[in-house]
């Protein structure tokens, strides 16, 4: 659904104004993409079983945002959420074209 986004590993290390994050190795990107893809497959499966994609999306989003806040802090999680929405909007626009 999008590119892997690097976030600093600690709240103290988070300086989102700089925007100069170190590059990830191909192996790290592959590992993170695999995790992302597997989780998306599981969420899609649960959405189908429960027949309630909105509830699954809300639960997954809540878990993810709250956990990221604990690990990264407010600025990082808000920036990440905004990038996710922007990516979804871009994908939607591309599908319309």
C-alpha positions as CSV (number, residue, x, y, z in Angstrom):
1,X,0.0,0.0,0.0
2,X,3.0,2.3,0.3
3,X,6.6,2.7,0.9
4,X,8.3,1.8,4.2
5,X,8.8,4.9,6.3
6,X,11.7,5.1,8.7
7,X,11.0,6.4,12.2
8,X,13.6,7.1,14.9
9,X,13.7,4.4,17.6
10,X,13.1,6.6,20.5
11,X,11.0,9.6,21.4
12,X,14.2,11.6,22.2
13,X,15.6,10.8,18.7
14,X,12.4,12.1,16.9
15,X,13.1,15.3,15.1
16,X,10.5,15.3,12.3
17,X,11.4,18.8,11.2
18,X,14.7,17.6,9.8
19,X,13.1,14.9,7.6
20,X,16.6,13.4,7.0
21,X,16.1,9.8,7.9
22,X,18.8,7.2,7.4
23,X,18.3,4.8,4.5
24,X,17.1,1.3,5.2
25,X,19.0,-1.7,3.7
26,X,17.2,-3.8,1.1
27,X,16.9,-6.6,3.6
28,X,15.3,-4.3,6.2
29,X,12.8,-3.0,3.6
30,X,12.0,-6.5,2.5
31,X,11.4,-7.6,6.1
32,X,9.2,-4.6,6.9
33,X,7.2,-5.0,3.7
34,X,6.6,-8.7,4.4
35,X,5.4,-7.9,7.9
36,X,3.1,-5.1,6.5
37,X,1.7,-7.4,3.8
38,X,1.1,-10.3,6.2
39,X,-0.8,-8.0,8.7
40,X,-2.8,-6.5,5.8
41,X,-3.8,-10.1,4.7
42,X,-4.8,-11.0,8.2
43,X,-6.9,-7.8,8.6
44,X,-8.6,-8.4,5.3
45,X,-9.4,-12.0,6.4
46,X,-10.8,-10.9,9.7
47,X,-12.8,-8.2,7.9
48,X,-14.4,-10.8,5.7
49,X,-15.1,-13.3,8.5
50,X,-16.6,-10.6,10.7
51,X,-18.3,-8.9,7.8
52,X,-17.4,-5.5,9.4
53,X,-14.4,-3.9,7.7
54,X,-15.0,-0.6,9.5
55,X,-14.8,-2.2,13.0
56,X,-11.6,-4.0,12.0
57,X,-10.1,-0.9,10.5
58,X,-10.9,1.1,13.6
59,X,-9.5,-1.5,16.0
60,X,-6.3,-1.9,13.9
61,X,-5.8,1.8,13.6
62,X,-6.4,2.4,17.3
63,X,-3.9,-0.3,18.2
64,X,-1.3,0.9,15.7
65,X,-1.5,4.6,16.6
66,X,-1.5,4.0,20.4
67,X,1.5,1.6,20.2
68,X,3.4,4.0,17.9
69,X,2.7,6.9,20.3
70,X,4.2,4.8,23.1
71,X,7.3,4.0,21.0
72,X,7.7,7.2,19.0
73,X,5.7,10.1,20.5
74,X,2.9,12.3,19.3
75,X,4.8,14.1,16.5
76,X,6.0,10.9,14.8
77,X,2.6,9.2,15.0
78,X,0.7,12.2,13.6
79,X,3.2,12.6,10.8
80,X,2.9,8.9,10.0
81,X,-0.9,9.0,10.0
82,X,-0.9,12.0,7.7
83,X,1.4,10.3,5.3
84,X,-0.8,7.2,5.3
85,X,-3.9,9.3,4.4
86,X,-1.9,11.1,1.7
87,X,-0.8,7.8,0.2
88,X,-4.4,6.5,0.2
89,X,-5.6,9.7,-1.5
90,X,-2.8,9.4,-4.2
91,X,-3.7,5.8,-4.8
92,X,-7.4,6.7,-5.1
93,X,-6.6,9.5,-7.6
94,X,-4.5,7.2,-9.6
95,X,-7.3,4.6,-9.8
96,X,-9.7,7.3,-11.1
97,X,-7.3,8.2,-13.9
